[in-house]
Amino acid sequence: MKYDTQFKSVKNSVSEEEWQTRVALAACYRLVDLYGMTDLIYNHITACIPGTDHLLINLYGLLYKEITASSLVKIDVEGNILDKTDTDYGINKSGYVIHGAIHKARPDVRCVIHTHTRAGIAVSAMKCGLLPMSQTSIRFNNHIGYHAYEGPAVDLEERIRLVSDLGSHDAMILKNHGLLTCGATIQQAFNTMYQLETACRAQVDAMASRTELDIPSETVLEHTAHLYQPTTRRPYGILEWPAMIRYLEASSKNLDYPRYDT
């Protein structure tokens, strides 16, 4: 069985657009790990290859900190592997059940991120959902979907309900499960997930204090949420991304893992 983490570079065998997408997606995996949002080898981040209906996804068995541009697998929205590296690793079915459904239904979405973080799972189990108790969480006020838990996402029929519950939003809480964000770019999807995770951590901390929470008025909530939409002032993630890459580069120097952009 071949389960190593060294992968032959595919840079010269794919288009420049696909390679740049692979590099950005691999960087996103590493950043999700760097910010403490991983769950062993589980979860997925997918991205569309420009000019195609094909997606890139992680091999099932690698840590996020091991993901490289060349280790990513090319699939279609139905989960069929189109081009896989020389390895016995496969892909996780839940990856294309959840991600494939959203990519297929939402042409505006180019990247989908799904996590199982401690804070995300905690909020996903709260009947109140995500409370608009902080500037970070107000960003999602009336701009987030909720999907009822149906068990591990392996049933293809669940895709209809997943898409319906997400609607036109870029964020969703999978009840009793975790968090999901998507976006027009990898950078935007990452920024949205970072903010959603931060909002969940703040809510768990605040509710643990056992004191009454102060929620702004509906007028303030609506105004603030509008200002934080990516179409109001600027698309989030683009301005932040170069700084994130610098942080990733600096943090990776002493790690014994292949570079993300290989």
LOVO-811941 format. One line per field, with one value per residue: residue number from 0; x, y, z of N, C-alpha, C in turn. Coordinates in steps of 0.2 Angstrom, whole numbers, plus 5000, padded with zeros to 4 digits. Layout:
% residues N
marke: (NUM, ...)
nxx: (X, ...)
nyy: (Y, ...)
nzz: (Z, ...)
caxx: (X, ...)
cayy: (Y, ...)
cazz: (Z, ...)
cxx: (X, ...)
cyy: (Y, ...)
czz: (Z, ...)
//
This chain:
% residues 262
marke: (0, 1, 2, 3, 4, 5, 6, 7, 8, 9, 10, 11, 12, 13, 14, 15, 16, 17, 18, 19, 20, 21, 22, 23, 24, 25, 26, 27, 28, 29, 30, 31, 32, 33, 34, 35, 36, 37, 38, 39, 40, 41, 42, 43, 44, 45, 46, 47, 48, 49, 50, 51, 52, 53, 54, 55, 56, 57, 58, 59, 60, 61, 62, 63, 64, 65, 66, 67, 68, 69, 70, 71, 72, 73, 74, 75, 76, 77, 78, 79, 80, 81, 82, 83, 84, 85, 86, 87, 88, 89, 90, 91, 92, 93, 94, 95, 96, 97, 98, 99, 100, 101, 102, 103, 104, 105, 106, 107, 108, 109, 110, 111, 112, 113, 114, 115, 116, 117, 118, 119, 120, 121, 122, 123, 124, 125, 126, 127, 128, 129, 130, 131, 132, 133, 134, 135, 136, 137, 138, 139, 140, 141, 142, 143, 144, 145, 146, 147, 148, 149, 150, 151, 152, 153, 154, 155, 156, 157, 158, 159, 160, 161, 162, 163, 164, 165, 166, 167, 168, 169, 170, 171, 172, 173, 174, 175, 176, 177, 178, 179, 180, 181, 182, 183, 184, 185, 186, 187, 188, 189, 190, 191, 192, 193, 194, 195, 196, 197, 198, 199, 200, 201, 202, 203, 204, 205, 206, 207, 208, 209, 210, 211, 212, 213, 214, 215, 216, 217, 218, 219, 220, 221, 222, 223, 224, 225, 226, 227, 228, 229, 230, 231, 232, 233, 234, 235, 236, 237, 238, 239, 240, 241, 242, 243, 244, 245, 246, 247, 248, 249, 250, 251, 252, 253, 254, 255, 256, 257, 258, 259, 260, 261)
nxx: (5004, 5003, 5005, 5012, 5018, 5024, 5023, 5024, 5027, 5014, 5014, 5019, 5010, 4998, 4986, 4990, 4981, 4974, 4985, 4988, 4976, 4977, 4988, 4983, 4973, 4979, 4986, 4976, 4971, 4982, 4982, 4969, 4973, 4983, 4976, 4969, 4958, 4956, 4951, 4958, 4961, 4950, 4936, 4934, 4940, 4935, 4938, 4934, 4941, 4946, 4937, 4932, 4921, 4926, 4932, 4944, 4950, 4955, 4965, 4960, 4966, 4977, 4984, 4979, 4990, 4999, 4995, 4998, 5000, 5001, 4996, 4982, 4966, 4958, 4941, 4924, 4908, 4900, 4908, 4916, 4933, 4944, 4957, 4970, 4983, 4998, 4995, 4988, 4978, 4962, 4946, 4935, 4918, 4909, 4914, 4911, 4897, 4892, 4900, 4900, 4886, 4883, 4892, 4887, 4874, 4876, 4883, 4890, 4898, 4915, 4923, 4922, 4921, 4922, 4920, 4924, 4925, 4928, 4921, 4913, 4905, 4899, 4891, 4883, 4875, 4867, 4850, 4847, 4855, 4867, 4871, 4868, 4878, 4891, 4901, 4908, 4899, 4888, 4889, 4884, 4871, 4855, 4860, 4864, 4863, 4854, 4855, 4847, 4852, 4856, 4862, 4879, 4885, 4881, 4871, 4864, 4852, 4851, 4857, 4848, 4841, 4852, 4857, 4845, 4844, 4855, 4853, 4855, 4865, 4882, 4887, 4884, 4877, 4878, 4868, 4871, 4883, 4893, 4902, 4900, 4906, 4906, 4912, 4915, 4928, 4943, 4950, 4940, 4931, 4938, 4941, 4927, 4925, 4935, 4930, 4917, 4920, 4927, 4917, 4909, 4917, 4918, 4905, 4903, 4912, 4906, 4893, 4897, 4900, 4889, 4881, 4869, 4867, 4871, 4862, 4862, 4850, 4837, 4838, 4851, 4858, 4853, 4859, 4873, 4875, 4873, 4883, 4894, 4893, 4900, 4898, 4895, 4905, 4919, 4925, 4928, 4943, 4952, 4961, 4966, 4973, 4987, 4994, 4990, 4997, 5010, 5011, 5009, 5020, 5030, 5027, 5029, 5042, 5050, 5044, 5042, 5037, 5031, 5032, 5018, 5016, 5020)
nyy: (4994, 5011, 5024, 5037, 5054, 5061, 5069, 5069, 5083, 5091, 5103, 5106, 5099, 5103, 5117, 5134, 5141, 5131, 5127, 5138, 5139, 5127, 5130, 5141, 5134, 5124, 5132, 5137, 5126, 5124, 5136, 5135, 5124, 5131, 5141, 5133, 5125, 5112, 5094, 5081, 5070, 5073, 5082, 5095, 5105, 5113, 5118, 5126, 5123, 5135, 5139, 5126, 5112, 5105, 5100, 5103, 5093, 5087, 5073, 5058, 5055, 5062, 5075, 5092, 5100, 5093, 5095, 5098, 5107, 5098, 5087, 5087, 5081, 5079, 5080, 5077, 5085, 5075, 5067, 5059, 5053, 5061, 5063, 5057, 5057, 5047, 5036, 5026, 5033, 5038, 5047, 5056, 5052, 5060, 5072, 5075, 5074, 5084, 5096, 5095, 5096, 5109, 5116, 5113, 5118, 5132, 5142, 5154, 5151, 5147, 5141, 5130, 5127, 5117, 5113, 5105, 5111, 5114, 5125, 5128, 5116, 5116, 5128, 5124, 5115, 5122, 5128, 5142, 5145, 5155, 5169, 5187, 5195, 5201, 5211, 5204, 5192, 5198, 5201, 5190, 5191, 5187, 5182, 5169, 5151, 5137, 5120, 5105, 5091, 5075, 5064, 5056, 5064, 5056, 5052, 5054, 5060, 5070, 5081, 5090, 5096, 5102, 5111, 5119, 5124, 5132, 5142, 5158, 5161, 5164, 5156, 5143, 5134, 5118, 5109, 5101, 5097, 5105, 5119, 5128, 5137, 5147, 5154, 5167, 5166, 5157, 5164, 5173, 5163, 5158, 5169, 5171, 5159, 5161, 5172, 5167, 5156, 5163, 5171, 5160, 5155, 5167, 5167, 5155, 5158, 5169, 5165, 5155, 5163, 5165, 5177, 5190, 5193, 5207, 5213, 5221, 5234, 5230, 5238, 5243, 5230, 5226, 5237, 5235, 5222, 5223, 5232, 5223, 5214, 5206, 5212, 5225, 5235, 5230, 5215, 5202, 5195, 5196, 5208, 5204, 5192, 5192, 5195, 5184, 5174, 5178, 5176, 5162, 5158, 5162, 5155, 5142, 5139, 5131, 5119, 5102, 5098, 5095, 5110, 5120, 5124, 5115)
nzz: (5000, 4996, 5005, 5007, 5009, 5000, 4985, 4967, 4957, 4949, 4941, 4928, 4921, 4921, 4918, 4919, 4926, 4933, 4941, 4949, 4956, 4963, 4971, 4979, 4985, 4992, 5001, 5008, 5015, 5023, 5031, 5038, 5046, 5053, 5060, 5069, 5066, 5062, 5060, 5064, 5051, 5044, 5036, 5023, 5010, 4995, 4978, 4963, 4947, 4936, 4921, 4920, 4925, 4935, 4951, 4965, 4978, 4994, 4998, 5006, 5021, 5023, 5034, 5036, 5036, 5029, 5016, 4999, 4983, 4973, 4978, 4978, 4973, 4957, 4954, 4948, 4950, 4954, 4961, 4955, 4952, 4942, 4940, 4948, 4960, 4961, 4972, 4985, 4993, 4995, 4992, 5003, 5004, 5009, 5006, 4993, 4993, 5001, 4996, 4982, 4979, 4982, 4974, 4962, 4962, 4964, 4954, 4957, 4967, 4971, 4980, 4994, 5011, 5025, 5042, 5058, 5071, 5089, 5095, 5084, 5083, 5096, 5095, 5085, 5091, 5099, 5103, 5101, 5090, 5081, 5089, 5088, 5095, 5095, 5085, 5075, 5074, 5071, 5057, 5051, 5053, 5048, 5037, 5036, 5034, 5041, 5043, 5047, 5057, 5049, 5051, 5046, 5032, 5019, 5011, 4996, 4993, 5003, 4998, 4991, 5001, 5008, 4999, 4998, 5011, 5013, 5003, 4997, 5004, 5011, 5021, 5033, 5046, 5051, 5059, 5075, 5070, 5063, 5054, 5039, 5025, 5010, 4995, 4982, 4979, 4984, 4994, 4999, 5004, 5014, 5023, 5027, 5034, 5044, 5051, 5055, 5063, 5073, 5079, 5084, 5094, 5102, 5106, 5114, 5124, 5130, 5134, 5143, 5154, 5161, 5162, 5158, 5141, 5130, 5117, 5102, 5094, 5082, 5071, 5071, 5070, 5057, 5049, 5052, 5048, 5034, 5030, 5031, 5021, 5007, 4995, 4998, 5002, 5000, 4992, 5004, 5010, 4999, 5001, 5013, 5010, 5005, 5017, 5025, 5018, 5020, 5034, 5034, 5027, 5036, 5047, 5043, 5041, 5051, 5051, 5048, 5035, 5018, 5007, 5004, 4991, 4981)
caxx: (5000, 5007, 5002, 5017, 5016, 5028, 5020, 5027, 5024, 5010, 5014, 5020, 5005, 4991, 4986, 4993, 4975, 4973, 4991, 4987, 4971, 4980, 4993, 4979, 4969, 4984, 4988, 4970, 4971, 4987, 4979, 4964, 4977, 4987, 4972, 4966, 4951, 4956, 4949, 4962, 4961, 4943, 4933, 4936, 4940, 4935, 4939, 4933, 4946, 4943, 4935, 4929, 4916, 4929, 4934, 4950, 4949, 4960, 4966, 4957, 4971, 4982, 4983, 4979, 4997, 5003, 4992, 5002, 4996, 5001, 4992, 4975, 4963, 4953, 4935, 4918, 4903, 4897, 4913, 4921, 4940, 4946, 4965, 4973, 4991, 5000, 4994, 4982, 4973, 4956, 4943, 4929, 4912, 4905, 4917, 4907, 4890, 4891, 4903, 4897, 4879, 4884, 4895, 4882, 4868, 4878, 4888, 4894, 4903, 4921, 4926, 4918, 4925, 4918, 4924, 4921, 4929, 4925, 4916, 4907, 4900, 4895, 4885, 4878, 4870, 4862, 4844, 4847, 4860, 4873, 4868, 4871, 4881, 4897, 4902, 4910, 4894, 4882, 4891, 4880, 4864, 4850, 4865, 4867, 4858, 4854, 4853, 4846, 4856, 4852, 4867, 4884, 4883, 4883, 4865, 4864, 4846, 4852, 4860, 4843, 4840, 4858, 4857, 4839, 4845, 4860, 4850, 4860, 4870, 4889, 4888, 4878, 4878, 4876, 4866, 4874, 4888, 4899, 4901, 4901, 4906, 4908, 4913, 4917, 4935, 4946, 4951, 4933, 4928, 4943, 4939, 4921, 4926, 4938, 4925, 4912, 4924, 4929, 4910, 4907, 4922, 4916, 4898, 4904, 4915, 4901, 4888, 4900, 4901, 4883, 4878, 4865, 4870, 4868, 4861, 4860, 4844, 4836, 4841, 4859, 4860, 4852, 4864, 4879, 4876, 4873, 4890, 4899, 4892, 4906, 4896, 4894, 4911, 4924, 4925, 4933, 4948, 4957, 4966, 4969, 4976, 4994, 4996, 4989, 5002, 5016, 5010, 5010, 5027, 5034, 5025, 5031, 5049, 5052, 5039, 5045, 5032, 5033, 5029, 5011, 5016, 5024)
cayy: (5000, 5017, 5030, 5042, 5061, 5064, 5068, 5071, 5089, 5091, 5109, 5106, 5094, 5106, 5123, 5139, 5143, 5126, 5127, 5144, 5137, 5122, 5133, 5144, 5130, 5121, 5137, 5138, 5120, 5125, 5141, 5132, 5121, 5136, 5144, 5128, 5124, 5106, 5089, 5076, 5070, 5074, 5088, 5096, 5112, 5112, 5124, 5125, 5124, 5140, 5136, 5119, 5110, 5101, 5102, 5100, 5091, 5083, 5065, 5056, 5052, 5067, 5081, 5098, 5103, 5090, 5096, 5102, 5109, 5092, 5081, 5088, 5077, 5082, 5076, 5081, 5087, 5069, 5064, 5054, 5055, 5062, 5064, 5056, 5056, 5040, 5034, 5022, 5037, 5040, 5053, 5055, 5052, 5066, 5078, 5077, 5074, 5091, 5101, 5094, 5099, 5117, 5119, 5111, 5122, 5139, 5144, 5159, 5148, 5144, 5137, 5128, 5125, 5113, 5112, 5102, 5114, 5113, 5130, 5127, 5111, 5119, 5133, 5120, 5111, 5127, 5130, 5149, 5147, 5160, 5175, 5193, 5198, 5204, 5214, 5198, 5188, 5202, 5200, 5185, 5192, 5186, 5180, 5162, 5146, 5131, 5113, 5100, 5085, 5069, 5059, 5058, 5066, 5051, 5051, 5059, 5064, 5075, 5087, 5094, 5100, 5106, 5117, 5123, 5127, 5137, 5147, 5162, 5163, 5161, 5153, 5139, 5130, 5111, 5108, 5096, 5094, 5110, 5125, 5128, 5143, 5147, 5161, 5168, 5165, 5154, 5169, 5175, 5158, 5157, 5175, 5170, 5154, 5163, 5176, 5163, 5153, 5168, 5172, 5155, 5155, 5172, 5166, 5150, 5161, 5174, 5161, 5152, 5168, 5165, 5183, 5192, 5196, 5213, 5212, 5228, 5234, 5227, 5243, 5242, 5224, 5226, 5241, 5232, 5216, 5226, 5235, 5218, 5210, 5207, 5217, 5232, 5239, 5227, 5208, 5200, 5190, 5198, 5212, 5200, 5186, 5192, 5195, 5177, 5170, 5180, 5173, 5155, 5157, 5163, 5149, 5135, 5138, 5126, 5113, 5096, 5096, 5098, 5116, 5119, 5126, 5110)
cazz: (5000, 4995, 5009, 5009, 5009, 4995, 4978, 4961, 4955, 4943, 4939, 4921, 4917, 4921, 4915, 4923, 4930, 4938, 4946, 4953, 4960, 4967, 4976, 4983, 4989, 4997, 5006, 5012, 5020, 5028, 5035, 5042, 5051, 5057, 5065, 5074, 5064, 5059, 5064, 5062, 5043, 5041, 5033, 5016, 5006, 4988, 4974, 4956, 4942, 4931, 4915, 4920, 4930, 4939, 4958, 4968, 4985, 4998, 4998, 5013, 5025, 5025, 5038, 5032, 5036, 5024, 5009, 4994, 4977, 4969, 4981, 4978, 4968, 4953, 4953, 4945, 4955, 4957, 4965, 4951, 4952, 4936, 4939, 4955, 4961, 4962, 4979, 4987, 4996, 4991, 4994, 5008, 5001, 5012, 5003, 4987, 4994, 5003, 4992, 4975, 4979, 4983, 4968, 4956, 4963, 4965, 4950, 4960, 4972, 4968, 4985, 4999, 5017, 5030, 5048, 5064, 5077, 5095, 5096, 5079, 5085, 5102, 5093, 5081, 5095, 5103, 5099, 5099, 5085, 5082, 5092, 5085, 5101, 5093, 5078, 5071, 5073, 5067, 5050, 5049, 5055, 5043, 5031, 5037, 5034, 5046, 5041, 5052, 5056, 5046, 5051, 5042, 5025, 5014, 5007, 4990, 4993, 5007, 4994, 4990, 5007, 5010, 4995, 5000, 5018, 5012, 4999, 4993, 5009, 5010, 5027, 5036, 5052, 5051, 5066, 5078, 5066, 5062, 5051, 5032, 5022, 5003, 4992, 4975, 4979, 4990, 4999, 5002, 5008, 5020, 5027, 5030, 5039, 5050, 5055, 5058, 5069, 5079, 5081, 5088, 5100, 5107, 5109, 5119, 5130, 5133, 5137, 5149, 5159, 5165, 5163, 5153, 5135, 5127, 5110, 5099, 5092, 5076, 5067, 5071, 5067, 5050, 5046, 5052, 5043, 5027, 5029, 5031, 5016, 5002, 4989, 5000, 5002, 4996, 4993, 5009, 5009, 4994, 5004, 5018, 5008, 5005, 5024, 5027, 5015, 5023, 5040, 5033, 5025, 5042, 5052, 5040, 5041, 5055, 5050, 5043, 5030, 5011, 5005, 5001, 4984, 4978)
cxx: (5004, 5003, 5008, 5014, 5020, 5025, 5024, 5023, 5020, 5010, 5015, 5015, 4998, 4992, 4988, 4987, 4974, 4979, 4990, 4981, 4973, 4984, 4988, 4975, 4973, 4986, 4982, 4970, 4976, 4985, 4974, 4968, 4980, 4982, 4967, 4959, 4951, 4953, 4952, 4963, 4954, 4942, 4937, 4936, 4940, 4936, 4938, 4939, 4943, 4942, 4933, 4924, 4919, 4931, 4941, 4948, 4955, 4960, 4963, 4962, 4977, 4980, 4983, 4986, 5001, 5000, 4997, 4998, 4996, 4998, 4985, 4973, 4958, 4947, 4929, 4913, 4899, 4902, 4917, 4928, 4942, 4954, 4968, 4980, 4992, 5000, 4988, 4977, 4967, 4953, 4937, 4923, 4908, 4908, 4913, 4899, 4888, 4893, 4900, 4890, 4879, 4887, 4891, 4877, 4870, 4884, 4893, 4899, 4908, 4925, 4921, 4922, 4920, 4922, 4920, 4925, 4925, 4920, 4911, 4902, 4896, 4889, 4880, 4873, 4866, 4856, 4844, 4851, 4865, 4869, 4872, 4874, 4887, 4897, 4904, 4904, 4888, 4883, 4886, 4873, 4859, 4854, 4868, 4861, 4859, 4852, 4853, 4850, 4853, 4857, 4873, 4882, 4885, 4877, 4864, 4858, 4846, 4854, 4855, 4842, 4846, 4858, 4851, 4841, 4850, 4857, 4855, 4865, 4877, 4891, 4882, 4881, 4874, 4874, 4869, 4880, 4894, 4897, 4903, 4901, 4908, 4909, 4915, 4924, 4937, 4947, 4945, 4930, 4932, 4941, 4932, 4921, 4929, 4934, 4920, 4914, 4925, 4922, 4908, 4911, 4920, 4909, 4899, 4907, 4910, 4896, 4891, 4901, 4895, 4880, 4874, 4868, 4867, 4868, 4859, 4853, 4843, 4839, 4848, 4861, 4859, 4858, 4871, 4880, 4877, 4880, 4895, 4898, 4898, 4904, 4895, 4900, 4917, 4923, 4930, 4937, 4954, 4962, 4969, 4974, 4984, 4997, 4996, 4995, 5009, 5016, 5012, 5017, 5031, 5033, 5028, 5038, 5052, 5048, 5042, 5040, 5034, 5030, 5022, 5011, 5020, 5020)
cyy: (5006, 5023, 5035, 5049, 5065, 5063, 5072, 5078, 5088, 5098, 5110, 5102, 5097, 5113, 5128, 5141, 5138, 5126, 5132, 5142, 5132, 5125, 5137, 5140, 5126, 5126, 5138, 5132, 5122, 5131, 5139, 5128, 5126, 5139, 5139, 5126, 5117, 5100, 5082, 5076, 5071, 5081, 5090, 5104, 5110, 5118, 5122, 5127, 5129, 5137, 5129, 5118, 5106, 5104, 5099, 5099, 5087, 5076, 5064, 5052, 5057, 5073, 5087, 5101, 5099, 5091, 5100, 5103, 5103, 5086, 5081, 5084, 5081, 5078, 5080, 5082, 5081, 5065, 5059, 5057, 5055, 5062, 5063, 5055, 5049, 5038, 5030, 5026, 5038, 5046, 5051, 5056, 5059, 5073, 5080, 5077, 5082, 5096, 5101, 5097, 5106, 5119, 5118, 5116, 5130, 5140, 5150, 5157, 5145, 5140, 5136, 5125, 5122, 5111, 5108, 5105, 5113, 5119, 5130, 5122, 5113, 5123, 5129, 5116, 5116, 5129, 5137, 5150, 5152, 5167, 5182, 5197, 5201, 5207, 5208, 5194, 5192, 5202, 5195, 5185, 5192, 5184, 5173, 5157, 5141, 5125, 5108, 5094, 5079, 5063, 5061, 5059, 5061, 5049, 5056, 5063, 5070, 5082, 5092, 5099, 5104, 5112, 5122, 5127, 5133, 5143, 5151, 5164, 5161, 5158, 5149, 5135, 5123, 5109, 5101, 5093, 5099, 5116, 5124, 5135, 5142, 5154, 5161, 5166, 5161, 5159, 5172, 5170, 5157, 5163, 5174, 5165, 5157, 5168, 5172, 5159, 5157, 5170, 5167, 5154, 5161, 5170, 5160, 5153, 5165, 5170, 5157, 5156, 5168, 5172, 5185, 5195, 5202, 5212, 5219, 5228, 5231, 5232, 5243, 5236, 5224, 5231, 5238, 5226, 5218, 5228, 5229, 5213, 5211, 5211, 5224, 5237, 5236, 5219, 5206, 5195, 5192, 5202, 5208, 5195, 5186, 5192, 5188, 5173, 5172, 5176, 5165, 5154, 5157, 5157, 5143, 5134, 5132, 5120, 5108, 5093, 5099, 5105, 5115, 5120, 5122, 5105)
czz: (5000, 4999, 5011, 5008, 5004, 4988, 4973, 4959, 4949, 4939, 4931, 4917, 4918, 4919, 4921, 4928, 4935, 4943, 4951, 4958, 4965, 4973, 4981, 4988, 4994, 5003, 5011, 5017, 5025, 5033, 5040, 5048, 5056, 5062, 5069, 5072, 5060, 5063, 5061, 5054, 5040, 5039, 5026, 5014, 4999, 4984, 4967, 4952, 4937, 4924, 4914, 4925, 4935, 4946, 4960, 4975, 4987, 4997, 5006, 5016, 5027, 5030, 5034, 5031, 5031, 5016, 5005, 4988, 4973, 4972, 4980, 4972, 4964, 4952, 4950, 4951, 4958, 4961, 4962, 4950, 4945, 4935, 4946, 4955, 4962, 4969, 4980, 4991, 4992, 4993, 4999, 5004, 5003, 5008, 4997, 4988, 4996, 4998, 4985, 4974, 4978, 4976, 4962, 4956, 4963, 4961, 4952, 4965, 4969, 4973, 4991, 5005, 5022, 5036, 5053, 5070, 5083, 5096, 5090, 5081, 5091, 5100, 5089, 5085, 5100, 5099, 5097, 5093, 5086, 5084, 5089, 5091, 5100, 5086, 5073, 5069, 5069, 5060, 5047, 5050, 5049, 5036, 5033, 5037, 5040, 5043, 5046, 5051, 5054, 5047, 5047, 5035, 5019, 5009, 5002, 4990, 4998, 5004, 4993, 4996, 5010, 5006, 4997, 5006, 5017, 5008, 4996, 4998, 5008, 5017, 5030, 5042, 5051, 5058, 5069, 5074, 5065, 5057, 5043, 5029, 5014, 5001, 4985, 4974, 4985, 4996, 5003, 5007, 5015, 5025, 5031, 5036, 5045, 5054, 5059, 5064, 5075, 5082, 5086, 5094, 5105, 5110, 5115, 5125, 5134, 5137, 5143, 5155, 5164, 5167, 5157, 5147, 5132, 5120, 5107, 5096, 5085, 5070, 5066, 5068, 5060, 5046, 5046, 5048, 5036, 5026, 5028, 5026, 5010, 4996, 4991, 4999, 4998, 4997, 4999, 5007, 5004, 4997, 5009, 5016, 5008, 5012, 5026, 5024, 5018, 5030, 5039, 5031, 5032, 5047, 5050, 5040, 5045, 5055, 5046, 5039, 5023, 5010, 5002, 4993, 4980, 4975)
//
